[in-house]
Amino acid sequence: MKKLRYAVLGCGFWSHYQISGWKELEGLELVALYNRTLSKAELVAEKFNIPAVYDDPGKLLKKEKLDFVDIITDVDTHLRFTKMAAKRGLDVVCQKPMASSWSDARKLVEACKKNKVKLFINENFRWQAPIRRVKKIMESGIIGDVFKARVSFCSAFPVFDNQPFLAELEQFILTDIGSHILDVCRYLLGDANLLYCQTKRVNPKIKGEDIANVLMEMKNGSHCIVEMSYASRLEKEVFPQTLVLAEGTRGSVKLDPDFEIKITTEEGTVVEIVKPVMYPWLDPDYAVVHSSIVDAQRDILEGLRGGKAETTGRDNLKTIKLVYSSYKSAKSGEVIKV
Ligand code: 89Y
């Protein structure tokens, strides 16, 4: 099988894990790196033994022979870099959230369509091993028809230490974690009809909102309650775990801290533990997320090779719609038809 040649644009925190994730898969060759500050690209190049580094993305795209680019830069550059790559006929893998507005997200998808290149979003939360298991349990029918779910991501983990730019975002938690969590909701329950959202900023040191609570009516008739917070000092800090409770006509499934899954039916409760694969390169503080990068990227690789992949640009647009509809609702105080 022909090796796919790719370049990584952006050498920040996530590049270390996405590159490590790609390296777990066969048939890929990372040939070049771009970063605005060249010294940062040089450090990553040395770590992973990458032959070429650039601080000019245009030069990189002109000089290197590539099949695709993996864009891991700040969100504001996603549209510009996607357009540059797409015009050269390169497929694009783009970091979440795909863009910093609904209209840019649409332009990004349009640019890839117009240039007939594939677009995938590196959306990994839905690929977390315990979340995949919860979905399987829901699909098995054991808890009956799901009428309600609660999806929670509440933490006080100091995310701003590793990703300082998050503190500067005018729109923080819904874009950063909301893009993941609302995607998990779509993965578990399908698309939404309506939503209502309230947001708040508790941490005075950041610009954006660090609390968001969303209530959705899904197309399948179920209700979904989503709570997200980076200001929750709780008895047990579970960052970066997503907790789920899905209730059905015959029982419930609950994803609790430390990957404990509890299935309750008339017969009682059965408990299983579904842990992430602990790759040697992952940061233990982010284990379940870093591990899921491999599964997300395996699926994207399938898509790049012409097969089916879940997190296409077109699909992720529906998640982004939920993010920006939530802001719209929070601002207007109204229920938004999605
Ligand atoms: O940027 C975020 C992500 O994608 O996962 C967790 C995170 O690092 C901080 O919220």
Boltz pocket constraint, residues with backbone or C-beta under 6 A from the ligand:
constraints:
  - pocket:
      binder: B
      contacts: [[A, 159], [A, 163], [A, 176], [A, 177], [A, 180], [A, 240], [A, 289]]
      max_distance: 6.0
